[in-house]
């Protein structure tokens, strides 16, 4: 039994109590977030970004910017923001920071490769 004061801490803004999710529930949530993110892609840049990760596996922001800037008019800051959203809100990217290299290297988490490929489609 959870003490009433701890129940208040577990109650989120929507009035639901937070509980541990199963791996399948997590995958469903991630898939829904990814579909929603892609549905707002008017120019195709989000889809192109995810296709880069499917093809090249691990990339820095500079490498992504260089590849996307060939097809799209985009700023370095915009690329960094898109990658940040995909990494933090959607949760499908792994971030590697290396002491020797000041740039973070982003890669698609292995458990989401098939999901991303199915939703985005491969080139």
C-alpha positions in Angstrom: 0.0 0.0 0.0 1.3 3.4 -1.0 1.2 6.1 1.7 -1.1 9.1 0.8 1.7 11.6 0.7 3.6 9.4 -1.8 0.5 8.9 -3.9 0.4 12.7 -4.4 3.9 12.5 -5.7 3.0 9.8 -8.1 -0.1 11.6 -9.4 0.8 13.5 -12.6 -1.0 16.5 -14.1 -3.5 14.4 -16.0 -4.9 12.9 -12.8 -3.4 9.5 -13.7 -1.1 7.6 -11.4 2.3 6.9 -12.9 3.2 3.2 -13.0 6.0 1.2 -14.6 5.3 0.5 -18.2 6.1 -2.8 -20.0 8.5 -2.8 -22.9 5.6 -3.2 -25.3 3.8 -0.2 -23.8 7.0 1.9 -24.1 7.4 0.8 -27.7 3.8 1.8 -28.4 4.3 5.2 -26.8 7.5 5.8 -28.8 5.9 4.7 -32.0 2.9 7.1 -31.4 5.3 10.0 -30.7 7.3 9.2 -33.8 4.2 9.0 -36.0 3.0 12.3 -34.6 6.4 14.0 -35.1 6.5 12.8 -38.8 2.9 13.8 -39.4 3.9 17.5 -38.8 6.7 17.2 -41.4 5.6 19.6 -44.2 8.9 19.7 -46.0 10.2 16.2 -45.6 13.2 17.2 -43.6 12.3 15.2 -40.5 11.9 12.1 -42.6 15.2 12.8 -44.4 16.9 13.2 -41.0 15.6 9.8 -39.8 16.6 8.2 -43.1 20.1 9.5 -42.5 20.2 7.6 -39.2 18.9 4.5 -40.9 21.7 4.6 -43.5 24.7 6.0 -41.6 24.0 4.7 -38.1 26.0 7.3 -36.1 26.3 11.0 -36.9 27.3 14.4 -35.4 25.2 17.5 -35.7 27.7 18.9 -38.2 27.5 15.8 -40.4 23.7 15.9 -40.3 23.7 19.6 -41.1 26.0 19.1 -44.1 23.8 16.3 -45.5 20.5 18.1 -45.0 21.8 21.4 -46.2 22.3 20.0 -49.7 18.5 19.5 -50.1 17.0 21.9 -47.6 17.5 25.5 -46.5 18.2 25.0 -42.8 20.3 26.4 -40.1 22.8 24.5 -37.9 20.7 25.5 -34.9 17.5 24.0 -36.4 19.3 20.7 -37.0 20.5 20.6 -33.4 17.0 21.3 -32.2 15.5 18.5 -34.3 18.1 16.0 -33.1 17.5 17.1 -29.5 13.7 16.6 -29.8 14.2 13.2 -31.3 16.7 12.2 -28.6 14.9 13.5 -25.6 11.1 13.6 -26.3 10.8 10.7 -28.7 13.7 8.8 -27.1 15.0 6.8 -30.1 18.6 8.2 -30.2 21.6 7.3 -28.1 24.1 10.1 -27.4 27.8 9.4 -27.1 30.1 12.0 -25.6 33.8 11.4 -26.0 36.5 13.2 -24.1 38.8 13.5 -27.1 36.1 14.8 -29.4 33.9 17.7 -28.2 31.1 16.8 -30.6 28.4 14.4 -29.4 27.8 11.4 -31.7 24.1 10.4 -32.1 23.0 7.0 -33.1 19.6 5.3 -33.5 18.9 2.9 -30.6 19.1 -0.7 -32.0 15.6 -1.6 -30.6 14.0 1.2 -32.6 15.7 0.6 -36.0 12.8 -1.6 -37.3 10.2 0.8 -36.0 11.8 3.8 -37.6 12.3 2.0 -40.9 8.7 0.9 -41.0 7.3 4.4 -40.2 9.7 6.5 -42.2 10.5 4.1 -45.0 14.0 3.6 -46.4 15.5 5.3 -49.3 
